[in-house]
Amino acid sequence: MSTETGITTDWERRARDAEAALEESLRERNRLWEELQALKADAREVEAAKREVYRVETSASWKVTRPLRFAKTIWHKVKRRLDLDS
């Protein structure tokens, strides 16, 4: 590790620096891997939610109740307007 005089040689210092850099690179790789896996899980959840929304919006009950949802929206807009005018 050191010469007879106790001074660290250049190659030993460079080897320690390289090992430290490697360790840092491995930590960063592991952090990025975990981040990638979390992003993939989020993307799967988003896709599942999109499929569910599509399933609901194309269902017969959604189509049948469209006029009711429209009337409800209009009712709330009118009510809000009346509340603001008071």
MODELLER restraints for C-alpha pairs under 7 A, 6 or more apart:
rsr = mdl.restraints
at = mdl.atoms
rsr.add(forms.Gaussian(group=physical.xy_distance, feature=features.Distance(at['CA:1:A'], at['CA:8:A']), mean=6.48, stdev=0.5))
rsr.add(forms.Gaussian(group=physical.xy_distance, feature=features.Distance(at['CA:1:A'], at['CA:12:A']), mean=6.61, stdev=0.5))
rsr.add(forms.Gaussian(group=physical.xy_distance, feature=features.Distance(at['CA:2:A'], at['CA:8:A']), mean=4.47, stdev=0.5))
rsr.add(forms.Gaussian(group=physical.xy_distance, feature=features.Distance(at['CA:2:A'], at['CA:9:A']), mean=6.22, stdev=0.5))
rsr.add(forms.Gaussian(group=physical.xy_distance, feature=features.Distance(at['CA:3:A'], at['CA:9:A']), mean=6.85, stdev=0.5))
rsr.add(forms.Gaussian(group=physical.xy_distance, feature=features.Distance(at['CA:56:A'], at['CA:62:A']), mean=6.54, stdev=0.5))
